[in-house]
């Protein structure tokens, strides 16, 4: 999947992945896609809730070898 910006939050635990994602999205324009790489298992639910609460669209969630990759489209 194509992305406009990448954010590496591997090794960080809640709430830092969400806080850094929020900051990154603020610097992006509507329709751009942010790729987020995380290792916190709690981030799966956190990003789903974050998308629901903010209106940003969680396009994809991939998991491999304990790493999670999210693609989020800015509203």
N, CA, C and O atoms as a MOPAC input file, in Angstrom:
PM7 MOZYME 1SCF
protein

 N      0.85000 1    -1.18500 1     0.00000 1
 C      0.00000 1     0.00000 1     0.00000 1
 C      0.88800 1     1.23800 1     0.00000 1
 O      1.89500 1     1.29700 1     0.70400 1
 N      0.50600 1     2.20600 1    -0.78400 1
 C      1.26500 1     3.44900 1    -0.85700 1
 C      0.97100 1     4.31600 1     0.36100 1
 O     -0.14500 1     4.32700 1     0.88100 1
 N      1.99400 1     5.04000 1     0.80500 1
 C      1.80000 1     5.96000 1     1.92300 1
 C      2.52700 1     7.26700 1     1.61900 1
 O      3.46100 1     7.30900 1     0.81900 1
 N      2.08100 1     8.31200 1     2.26900 1
 C      2.69000 1     9.62900 1     2.09500 1
 C      3.74100 1     9.91900 1     3.16000 1
 O      4.62600 1    10.75000 1     2.96100 1
 N      3.63500 1     9.23000 1     4.28600 1
 C      4.54000 1     9.47500 1     5.41100 1
 C      4.60900 1     8.20600 1     6.25300 1
 O      3.63300 1     7.46000 1     6.33400 1
 N      5.75900 1     7.95700 1     6.87900 1
 C      5.92600 1     6.80300 1     7.75800 1
 C      6.25300 1     7.26600 1     9.17500 1
 O      6.92100 1     8.27800 1     9.38700 1
 N      5.75800 1     6.49000 1    10.13400 1
 C      6.00500 1     6.77600 1    11.54700 1
 C      6.41600 1     5.47800 1    12.22700 1
 O      5.67200 1     4.49800 1    12.20200 1
 N      7.59600 1     5.47100 1    12.83100 1
 C      8.10800 1     4.28500 1    13.52900 1
 C      7.95900 1     4.49800 1    15.03600 1
 O      8.67100 1     5.30500 1    15.63400 1
 N      7.02200 1     3.76100 1    15.64100 1
 C      6.81400 1     3.84800 1    17.08700 1
 C      7.09900 1     2.49800 1    17.74400 1
 O      6.59000 1     2.20500 1    18.82600 1
 N      7.91500 1     1.68100 1    17.08200 1
 C      8.28600 1     0.37900 1    17.63800 1
 C      9.06000 1     0.58400 1    18.93300 1
 O      9.92500 1     1.45400 1    19.02700 1
 N      8.73300 1    -0.23200 1    19.92600 1
 C      9.38300 1    -0.14100 1    21.22600 1
 C      8.69300 1     0.81400 1    22.19200 1
 O      9.05100 1     0.86800 1    23.36900 1
 N      7.71500 1     1.56000 1    21.71200 1
 C      6.98200 1     2.49600 1    22.57400 1
 C      5.66300 1     1.87400 1    23.01800 1
 O      5.02900 1     1.13600 1    22.26400 1
 N      5.25900 1     2.17600 1    24.24000 1
 C      3.99700 1     1.66700 1    24.77400 1
 C      2.98100 1     2.78500 1    24.91400 1
 O      3.32200 1     3.96800 1    24.87800 1
 N      1.73900 1     2.39100 1    25.07500 1
 C      0.60500 1     3.29400 1    25.24200 1
 C      0.92500 1     4.32700 1    26.32700 1
 O      1.44800 1     3.96100 1    27.37900 1
 N      0.62800 1     5.57800 1    26.09900 1
 C     -0.11200 1     6.19200 1    24.99000 1
 C      0.77900 1     6.77900 1    23.89400 1
 O      0.26800 1     7.44300 1    22.99200 1
 N      2.09800 1     6.55300 1    23.94400 1
 C      3.00800 1     7.22500 1    23.01700 1
 C      2.73200 1     6.95400 1    21.53200 1
 O      2.80200 1     7.89500 1    20.74100 1
 N      2.42200 1     5.71500 1    21.11100 1
 C      2.13200 1     5.52700 1    19.68100 1
 C      0.96800 1     6.38500 1    19.18600 1
 O      1.03400 1     6.94400 1    18.09200 1
 N     -0.08300 1     6.49200 1    19.97600 1
 C     -1.24100 1     7.30500 1    19.57900 1
 C     -0.88000 1     8.79400 1    19.57900 1
 O     -1.25300 1     9.52100 1    18.65900 1
 N     -0.16800 1     9.24100 1    20.58700 1
 C      0.21300 1    10.65800 1    20.66500 1
 C      1.09100 1    11.06900 1    19.48900 1
 O      0.90900 1    12.14400 1    18.91800 1
 N      2.04100 1    10.21400 1    19.12800 1
 C      2.92000 1    10.52600 1    17.99800 1
 C      2.17100 1    10.45300 1    16.67300 1
 O      2.46600 1    11.20300 1    15.74200 1
 N      1.20000 1     9.54500 1    16.59400 1
 C      0.37700 1     9.45500 1    15.39000 1
 C     -0.44900 1    10.72200 1    15.22800 1
 O     -0.54100 1    11.28200 1    14.13600 1
 N     -1.04500 1    11.16500 1    16.32100 1
 C     -1.86100 1    12.37900 1    16.28600 1
 C     -1.02800 1    13.56600 1    15.81500 1
 O     -1.48700 1    14.36800 1    15.00100 1
 N      0.19400 1    13.67800 1    16.32500 1
 C      1.09300 1    14.77400 1    15.94300 1
 C      1.45000 1    14.67400 1    14.45700 1
 O      1.45800 1    15.68700 1    13.75700 1
 N      1.74000 1    13.48300 1    13.97500 1
 C      2.09600 1    13.30200 1    12.56200 1
 C      0.92900 1    13.64700 1    11.64500 1
 O      1.11700 1    14.27800 1    10.60500 1
 N     -0.27300 1    13.23200 1    12.03000 1
 C     -1.44700 1    13.51400 1    11.20500 1
 C     -1.72800 1    15.01100 1    11.11200 1
 O     -2.25700 1    15.48000 1    10.10400 1
 N     -1.38100 1    15.76000 1    12.15100 1
 C     -1.60800 1    17.20500 1    12.14100 1
 C     -0.79800 1    17.88900 1    11.04300 1
 O     -1.20700 1    18.92800 1    10.52500 1
 N      0.34700 1    17.31100 1    10.68700 1
 C      1.21400 1    17.89100 1     9.66600 1
 C      0.85800 1    17.41800 1     8.25700 1
 O      1.52500 1    17.79100 1     7.29200 1
 N     -0.18300 1    16.60600 1     8.13400 1
 C     -0.57100 1    16.04500 1     6.84000 1
 C     -1.85600 1    16.70400 1     6.33800 1
 O     -2.57700 1    17.34600 1     7.10200 1
 N     -2.13100 1    16.53600 1     5.04900 1
 C     -3.34700 1    17.09500 1     4.48000 1
 C     -4.38800 1    15.99300 1     4.28900 1
 O     -4.05700 1    14.80700 1     4.28100 1
 N     -5.63100 1    16.39400 1     4.13900 1
 C     -6.74400 1    15.47000 1     3.97000 1
 C     -6.47500 1    14.50600 1     2.81800 1
 O     -6.06500 1    14.90800 1     1.73000 1
 N     -6.71800 1    13.22300 1     3.08600 1
 C     -6.55700 1    12.20100 1     2.05900 1
 C     -5.19400 1    11.53500 1     2.03400 1
 O     -5.02600 1    10.49700 1     1.39300 1
 N     -4.21500 1    12.11700 1     2.72400 1
 C     -2.89700 1    11.49400 1     2.76900 1
 C     -2.92100 1    10.27300 1     3.68400 1
 O     -3.74900 1    10.17500 1     4.59000 1
 N     -2.00000 1     9.34500 1     3.43200 1
 C     -1.95200 1     8.08600 1     4.17200 1
 C     -0.67300 1     8.02400 1     4.99700 1
 O      0.42300 1     8.28100 1     4.49900 1
 N     -0.83800 1     7.67900 1     6.26500 1
 C      0.26600 1     7.52300 1     7.21200 1
 C      0.46400 1     6.04400 1     7.50100 1
 O     -0.48300 1     5.34200 1     7.85500 1
 N      1.70200 1     5.57200 1     7.34800 1
 C      2.05700 1     4.19200 1     7.70000 1
 C      2.68100 1     4.23200 1     9.08600 1
 O      3.64000 1     4.96700 1     9.32000 1
 N      2.13300 1     3.43700 1    10.01200 1
 C      2.62600 1     3.40800 1    11.38900 1
 C      3.11700 1     1.99900 1    11.70300 1
 O      2.39400 1     1.02500 1    11.49300 1
 N      4.33900 1     1.89200 1    12.20300 1
 C      4.91300 1     0.60500 1    12.59500 1
 C      5.03500 1     0.58400 1    14.11300 1
 O      5.68300 1     1.44900 1    14.70100 1
 N      4.40900 1    -0.40900 1    14.74800 1
 C      4.35900 1    -0.48000 1    16.21000 1
 C      4.62800 1    -1.90500 1    16.68600 1
 O      4.50100 1    -2.86300 1    15.92400 1
 N      5.00300 1    -2.02700 1    17.96400 1
 C      5.20900 1    -3.34400 1    18.57100 1
 C      4.30300 1    -3.57400 1    19.77600 1
 O      4.21300 1    -4.70200 1    20.26000 1
 N      3.63800 1    -2.55300 1    20.26700 1
 C      2.76200 1    -2.67700 1    21.43500 1
 C      1.47800 1    -3.41000 1    21.02900 1
 O      0.72100 1    -2.90000 1    20.20200 1
 N      1.21400 1    -4.60800 1    21.59800 1
 C      0.00000 1    -5.35400 1    21.24400 1
 C     -1.28100 1    -4.56800 1    21.53300 1
 O     -2.29100 1    -4.77000 1    20.85900 1
 N     -1.25200 1    -3.69200 1    22.50600 1
 C     -2.41400 1    -2.87900 1    22.83900 1
 C     -2.73300 1    -1.84300 1    21.77600 1
 O     -3.82300 1    -1.27100 1    21.75900 1
 N     -1.77100 1    -1.60600 1    20.88600 1
 C     -1.99000 1    -0.59400 1    19.84900 1
 C     -3.06700 1    -1.00900 1    18.85500 1
 O     -3.65400 1    -0.14900 1    18.19900 1
 N     -3.34100 1    -2.30400 1    18.72600 1
 C     -4.37400 1    -2.76200 1    17.79600 1
 C     -5.71900 1    -2.14100 1    18.16500 1
 O     -6.38600 1    -1.54800 1    17.31800 1
 N     -6.10600 1    -2.27400 1    19.40600 1
 C     -7.37000 1    -1.68900 1    19.87000 1
 C     -7.25500 1    -0.16700 1    19.92400 1
 O     -8.19300 1     0.54200 1    19.56000 1
 N     -6.10800 1     0.33400 1    20.37600 1
 C     -5.92000 1     1.77900 1    20.48800 1
 C     -6.13200 1     2.48800 1    19.15300 1
 O     -6.79200 1     3.52600 1    19.10100 1
 N     -5.57700 1     1.93700 1    18.07700 1
 C     -5.71100 1     2.59100 1    16.77300 1
 C     -7.11900 1     2.48000 1    16.21400 1
 O     -7.57800 1     3.38200 1    15.51300 1
 N     -7.81200 1     1.38600 1    16.51300 1
 C     -9.20300 1     1.26200 1    16.07800 1
 C    -10.07400 1     2.30400 1    16.77000 1
 O    -10.90400 1     2.95000 1    16.13100 1
 N     -9.88700 1     2.46200 1    18.06200 1
 C    -10.64300 1     3.45700 1    18.82900 1
 C    -10.26600 1     4.87100 1    18.38600 1
 O    -11.13700 1     5.72700 1    18.22800 1
 N     -8.97700 1     5.11500 1    18.18600 1
 C     -8.50900 1     6.42900 1    17.73900 1
 C     -9.16600 1     6.80600 1    16.40800 1
 O     -9.61500 1     7.93900 1    16.23300 1
 N     -9.21900 1     5.86100 1    15.48100 1
 C     -9.85000 1     6.12800 1    14.18300 1
 C    -11.33100 1     6.44400 1    14.35600 1
 O    -11.83700 1     7.38100 1    13.73900 1
 N    -12.02500 1     5.68200 1    15.17700 1
 C    -13.45100 1     5.92000 1    15.41600 1
 C    -13.69600 1     7.29500 1    16.04300 1
 O    -14.63900 1     7.99400 1    15.67200 1
 N    -12.85100 1     7.67000 1    16.98200 1
 C    -13.05000 1     8.92500 1    17.70700 1
 C    -12.66100 1    10.15400 1    16.89500 1
 O    -13.23400 1    11.22600 1    17.08700 1
 N    -11.69100 1    10.01300 1    15.98600 1
 C    -11.18500 1    11.18500 1    15.26100 1
 C    -11.73900 1    11.31000 1    13.84800 1
 O    -11.64800 1    12.37400 1    13.23600 1
 N    -12.30800 1    10.23400 1    13.33000 1
 C    -12.82100 1    10.27000 1    11.96700 1
 C    -11.78000 1     9.92900 1    10.92000 1
 O    -12.10100 1     9.85200 1     9.73400 1
 N    -10.53200 1     9.72100 1    11.33900 1
 C     -9.50700 1     9.25900 1    10.40500 1
 C     -9.80200 1     7.79900 1    10.08800 1
 O    -10.32400 1     7.06800 1    10.92900 1
 N     -9.46900 1     7.37900 1     8.87800 1
 C     -9.83900 1     6.03000 1     8.43200 1
 C     -8.67200 1     5.06300 1     8.58100 1
 O     -7.59600 1     5.28600 1     8.02700 1
 N     -8.89300 1     3.97900 1     9.34100 1
 C     -7.89900 1     2.92100 1     9.46800 1
 C     -8.06900 1     2.01100 1     8.25900 1
 O     -8.99800 1     1.20500 1     8.20900 1
 N     -7.17800 1     2.14000 1     7.29300 1
 C     -7.30100 1     1.42500 1     6.02800 1
 C     -6.88900 1    -0.03200 1     6.13600 1
 O     -7.48500 1    -0.90600 1     5.50600 1
 N     -5.85500 1    -0.28800 1     6.94700 1
 C     -5.30900 1    -1.63500 1     6.99400 1
 C     -4.55100 1    -1.85100 1     8.29100 1
 O     -3.98100 1    -0.92300 1     8.86400 1
 N     -4.55800 1    -3.10000 1     8.73800 1
 C     -3.78800 1    -3.52100 1     9.90500 1
 C     -3.13500 1    -4.83600 1     9.54900 1
 O     -3.81800 1    -5.81400 1     9.24400 1
 N     -1.80500 1    -4.86600 1     9.58600 1
 C     -1.05600 1    -6.08000 1     9.29600 1
 C     -0.24300 1    -6.45000 1    10.52600 1
 O      0.24600 1    -5.57800 1    11.24500 1
 N     -0.10200 1    -7.75300 1    10.76300 1
 C      0.68800 1    -8.22000 1    11.90600 1
 C      1.63300 1    -9.30100 1    11.41700 1
 O      1.21900 1   -10.23300 1    10.72700 1
 N      2.91100 1    -9.17500 1    11.77700 1
 C      3.90400 1   -10.18100 1    11.42500 1
 C      5.02100 1   -10.16200 1    12.45500 1
 O      5.62800 1    -9.12400 1    12.71600 1
 N      5.27800 1   -11.31000 1    13.02900 1
 C      6.39500 1   -11.48600 1    13.97000 1
 C      6.38300 1   -10.45800 1    15.09900 1
 O      7.42600 1    -9.91100 1    15.46000 1
 N      5.20400 1   -10.19900 1    15.64900 1
 C      5.10500 1    -9.28300 1    16.78400 1
 C      5.14900 1    -7.81400 1    16.43000 1
 O      5.18000 1    -6.96300 1    17.31900 1
 N      5.15200 1    -7.50500 1    15.14600 1
 C      5.12000 1    -6.10800 1    14.71700 1
 C      3.80000 1    -5.83900 1    14.01200 1
 O      3.28400 1    -6.67900 1    13.27600 1
 N      3.27500 1    -4.66400 1    14.25200 1
 C      1.99900 1    -4.25800 1    13.67800 1
 C      2.23500 1    -3.08600 1    12.73600 1
 O      2.98000 1    -2.15800 1    13.05000 1
 N      1.59100 1    -3.14400 1    11.58300 1
 C      1.68800 1    -2.05500 1    10.61600 1
 C      0.27300 1    -1.56000 1    10.33600 1
 O     -0.60000 1    -2.32400 1     9.92400 1
 N      0.06900 1    -0.28000 1    10.56500 1
 C     -1.22900 1     0.35100 1    10.35400 1
 C     -1.10500 1     1.34700 1     9.21400 1
 O     -0.07900 1     2.01100 1     9.06400 1
 N     -2.14900 1     1.44400 1     8.41900 1
 C     -2.25300 1     2.47500 1     7.39600 1
 C     -3.48100 1     3.30300 1     7.74100 1
 O     -4.60000 1     2.79200 1     7.78700 1
 N     -3.25500 1     4.58900 1     7.98300 1
 C     -4.34400 1     5.45900 1     8.38700 1
 C     -4.44100 1     6.64500 1     7.41900 1
 O     -3.45000 1     7.30800 1     7.11200 1
 N     -5.66100 1     6.88300 1     6.95700 1
 C     -5.93100 1     7.98200 1     6.02700 1
 C     -6.48400 1     9.16700 1     6.79800 1
 O     -7.45500 1     9.04400 1     7.54400 1
 N     -5.85000 1    10.31800 1     6.60600 1
 C     -6.29100 1    11.52600 1     7.31800 1
 C     -7.63200 1    12.01200 1     6.76400 1
 O     -7.85900 1    12.05400 1     5.55500 1
 N     -8.50700 1    12.37600 1     7.70200 1
 C     -9.83600 1    12.86900 1     7.29100 1
 C     -9.75700 1    14.25000 1     6.70200 1
 O    -10.77800 1    14.81200 1     6.30600 1

